Amino acid sequence: MQQLGQFTAQQLRVLDMICRGLQNKHIAYELDISVTTVKVHVSEILRKLGVRSRTEAIIALSKLDFGKHDHSPVTASPSSHGAES
């Protein structure tokens, strides 16, 4: 699996939107690009991550600590749970 540095800025934007559950049509609208271009970005993202689906991509990202974004549930710190009595 490639590190996040191997992605273009646009691929990272698409990847972030995939993680937020956006569909290709919505990603295209948000980035002002065609749906075909989004599909090309998604294909390259999946290839670089070595996965076959958007779901697998999200799981792979959780392993890369892409979690500095709020949408990644795997970055919750265990020490923050149960701290209150």
LINQUI-V693146 format. One line per field, one symbol per residue. burial: # if it has 9 or more other C-alpha atoms within 8 Angstrom, else .. Layout:
burial=???
This chain:
burial=......#...##.##.###..#.#..###...#.#.###.##..#####.#....###.###...##....#..#..........
